[in-house]
Amino acid sequence: MTATDALFAGRIPALYDCHMVPLLFEPYALDLAARVAALAPREILETAAGTGVVTAIMAREMPDARILATDLNQAMLDVAAERIDAPNVEFREADAQALPLPDASVDVVVCQFGVMFFPDRVGAYREALRVLKPGGRFLFSAWDRIERNHVTQALAEAVKATFPDDPPSFMHRVPFGYHDMVRIEADLHAAGFESIEAEPVEKRSRLESVEDAARAMVEGSPLRAEIEAQGPDALARAKNAAAAALGRLAGPDGLDEPMSAHVFSAAET
């Protein structure tokens, strides 16, 4: 993990929210929020909330639940706060590895595609367990292998091929670098969780504009920092290569490719 791997700042949050969310995250947000709603919680903590795609759905579907949406990057929460106007939601900058909450204070901790960014995952899981009330549950998603996520794989390979002397590796290292379900379960057990359920969930990655998808994935994540380090024209070269690669996947209505993730539900006993 490098210093920029978890940095979502500058223009990244807006691009992420505009194009990355519908392309990759919204389908899973609907699934994860439905799982939370089925537990009928009163107090919800969301970690790594990003620009609030899960937050917004939970606020709409569970208006009587109190939701504290947190993220390490205030810039992401600023975008979320602009798009979500709900009396039951509070936004707060916070580190999932050191939560600003008392013990046994929430019914559910939820995290969509954030655990891969935690430098100390066992520590973050231990914090989730600490703030859960007895009988509470920790629900989160993590990406499957990049090979099962066609749009991201095509983008990552195109960018690597563009800079063969120093290929950017962010996508493989971080968001898709924590896909082993056995390893994740072991980390949960190490943190103190005993009741663990894991389920593979497949969705479709859809976006009409290949150019928007290429721009979002090149500029709308920490991959951007690795690309910009290659020189002043690197961002444009990477976007062109990504658009060409994604164009080869696209049909007449744009992108419509499979993607795969794991969804975990964990409790103390």
N, C-alpha and C positions, 0 to 999 in steps of 0.2 A: 504494500500500500504506500503510495507516494503522497506528498503534501497536497497535491491537486486532485487526487482521486475522488474525494468527497466534497469538492468545492463547486457549488452551484451558485454562481454570482454573475454580475455584469448582465449581458444579454441572454445568458443561458436560461434563467427561469421563464421568461416570456416565450422563447422558442420551444422550450420543453412543454409548456402548458398548451400552446397553440397546436402543435403537431405531434409531438412524442406521445402525449396523453391519449389522443384518439387512436394513434397507430399501434401502441403497445400496451398501455396501462388501463384504459377505460374498461375493456372487456373483463379484465381480472378484478377491477374495482367493484363492478356490479356483483360478481361472484362472492368476493370477500365480504362486502357489506351485507349481503343476504345471510351469510353464515353468522355474522355478528348479530343481526336482527333476530335470528332464530333463538339466540340465547336470552333475549329480552333483558338486556343490561340496563341499569340506571346510571352508572358511571363508567365512561369509556375513556381510555387513554390511547391516543394514536401517536406512535413514534415514527420518525422519518416521513412525516405527512406530505412533504413536498408542496406542490401547488394545490393540494386539497381535493384530488379526484375522489378518493374514498370518503373524505370528510363530508363533501357535499351530498353524496348519496346517503350516508348515515344520518346526516342532519335532516334530510327529507323523509327518510323512511322511519326514523326513530325520534320524532319531535319531542318526546318526553324524556329522552336520555340526555344527560349532560356529557358533552364531548370536549376534551382537552386535546387539541391537535398541536403536536410539537415537532420541531425539526432543528437540526444543528445549523441550518442556513436560513438566516432571517430573510434574505432576499426571496427565497421560495415561499415563506409564510406571507410575505407582503403581497405576492400575487394571489395566494389563496384567500387572504382577507379581502382583497378587492372583488373577488368573484363570489364569495360566500357571505351572505348577510342573513345569519340565523341566530336567534336569541339563545340557543342552546349550545353554541360553539364558542370556545375561547382558544386563541392562538398564543403559543408561548415558545420562544426559542429555548431549546433544551437539548442536552446530550443524552441519548438513550442509555449510555453507560453510567450516567450519574443523574438519575431522575429527581426533579425537585418536588417530590411527593412523599407523604408519610407512608409508613408500612400499611398494608391491607386497606387501601383507600379506593380501589377501583374494581369493577366487576370483570372488565375485559381490557386487555392490552392488544392492540391491533397494529400491524406493520406490513405495508405492501412494498415488496421489493426494496427493503431498506437494510436487512440484516447483512447483506453482502458487503456493505460499506462500513460495518462496525469493526474497528481494529481489534477490539476485545469482544468477540461474540459471546463467549461464555459469561463474561462480566455483564454484558447487556441483557442476556437471558436471565441472569441472576437478579438483576434490577427489576425486570418484568415480573419475576416471581415475587420479589419483595413487596411490590406495590399492589399485587392482586389480593383481593379478599379471599377467605377460605371458600373453595369451590369455584373460584374465578378461572378464566381461561385466557391463554395467550394464543392468538391467531395471527399467522403471518404467511407470506408467500416468498418464494425464492425461485429464480429461473432454473429451468432444466438445462441440459447441455446446449451449447450454442448451435450445435449441428441440428437440433430439433427446433430451432428458431430461424427460419430461412431468411427473413428480411435482415435480421441483425448479422447473421453469418455472412451474407452477401456483402453487406456494408463493410464489415470488419476485414474481410479478405481483400476487398477492393482498396481500402485505405492502406493496408499492409503492403500490398503490391506496388502502390504508388511511391512508397518510401522504403525500398528494400534494404538500404544501408542501416536504417534505424527504425524498424517498423513499429508503429504505435500498437500497444498491446492492451490498452485499457479495457476493451470489451471482453476479451478473453480472461484477463486477470481479475477483474472486479465484478461487474454485474453477472457474468456467466462463469465465474471462477469458484462458486460455492454451490455446486449442483448435486453433490453426492449426498443422497438421502441418509445413508448410513452414518456419514460424518456429521450431518446436521443433528440426527437423533443422538449421537454420542455427545455432542456439545450441549444439547438440552438436558440430557441425563447428568452431565457434569455440573450443570447449573442448579440441579435439584428437582427438575421435572421428572415425574415417574409415568404419568399417563400421557402418552404421545400417539397421536393419529396423524398419518401422512397420506396425501392423496395426489396423484398426478392429475393435472387439469389442462386440457388442450383447448385453445381458442384460435381465432383467426386474426391475423394482422392485416388491417385494411386501411387504405388511404388512397384517395383518387389521384392526387398529384405526386408523381415520382420525385419531382424537383423539391417539393415541400418536405417529403420524407428524407431525402438526402441532406437537405439543409438542416433539418431538425436534428438528425442523428450525428452530423458532423459538428454542428455549432451548439447544439442544445444539451450537451453533456460534458463531463470533464475530459472526454476524448479530445475536445477542442484544444486543450493546453498542450497535449502531446503533438498534435498536428502543427500548431503555431510555432512550436520549437524547431520545426523543420525549415523555416524561412518565411520571408514576406509573402510569397505567392502560394504557400502550402495549403492554406484554407481553400482557395479557389480550386487548386488541383485536386484536393481530396473530394470536394463537392462534385466536381465533374466526374471523377472516377466512380463515386458512389451512385450518382444519378445514372450513369451508364450501366452499372451492375444491377441496380434495382429495376431499370428499364427492361432488362432481359427477363425479369420475373413478372413484370406487369402484364395484365391483360387489357382489353379495351376499356374496362372500368377502373383501371389502376391496379394497385396492389391488393392481393387477397391470398395470403400465404399462411400456413400453419405456424403456430407457436405453442410452446409447452412450458409449464411451470409446475412446481410442487406447492401445495398448500398444507400447512401444519396447524394442528390444534393441540395445545399442551396444557396440562394442569399438574398440580403438585402430586395428587394421588388419584 
